[in-house]
Amino acid sequence: MNIKRRELIKAALLAGVAGPMSAALAQTKRTINKNPVLISTWNYGRKANAVAWPILEKGGSSLDAVEAGVKLAEADPNARTVGYGGLPDREGKVTLDACIMDSRFNCGAVLCLEQIMHPISVARMVMERTPHIYLTGEGALQFALANGFKKTNLLTPESEADYIEWLKTSNYKPEKNIENRLGGELNHDTIGMLALDNTGNLSGACTTSGMAYKMRGRVGDSPIIGSGLYVDNGAGAATASGVGEEIIRIAGAHLVVGYMEQGLSPENACRKAVEKIVKINPDKSRDLQVGFIALAPSGAYGGYSIQPGFTYAVKSGTKEEVFKAKSFYR
Ligand code: SD4
């Protein structure tokens, strides 16, 4: 934290306005970054960034960019842990979790939503058209239908076939993924996307069908503000992928943003959050994957995961690259 910022915080505290302080700081003191940046989880993020980038390039908002970007994954039947084509719960139902957050602490989310192709857009409507933040299950569906969304069968023949195969053993262990590639993306292509636009505003979106063959009604970290996603325009933005229960336990995304607020780089902030998960349960952590990515108001970015194999895609005016995140275990 630089001196000016520290002084401002002190002044704000003395004035008794600690609550909206970050937003005020973001508007008054932060240097405006005119160079948009996108960062998204997993290799898939590259395609999603390609959809979101033209919006930022034309001067569009980070909020529009992240919504458009993650919608690509939601509609793609080959992204097996997001939206259409996502693997179902143990009763064969595809249930979706998504949330979105803008630069002014506005946020919205849907939990356990069924039969709707674009939960992220429903989450945005919850944010923009209701006084609430979370809508769940039946209520979320009712809200979506009332706002013009159509019911779609999200269980593709491929996902149904995998489910029928799974039923033969009904083996469930959320720590492992379906192909035993611990760090890899087969059970992990939840998409989290963070964007910085040319007015210096950060936004984020996160969407998933959750862990394959989860218990009916289970909700992971992805739609939980502060766990799967958090945005504080004055400090940074972060999103997560991996075993949601472990991310929720430490309020992962909020923790990462908090570390950035204390002055850590995005990568170091992600690393510290990962280390906390490992410290809480070192034995269990050997067998599970969690990855964080983060974006600072300056446009700096980074990621870190428990296991090797976590990747993230970055797009800016000068860069288009998929990075292998550094990891706690080698
Ligand atoms: C969940 N975090 O539901 C999600 C799953 C995930 O990559 O990220 N997979 O726990």
Residues whose N, C-alpha, C, O or C-beta is under 5 A from the ligand:
A	BS01	SD4	N187 H188 D189 T190 T208 G210 M211 G220 D221 S222 A240 S241 G242 V243 G244 E245
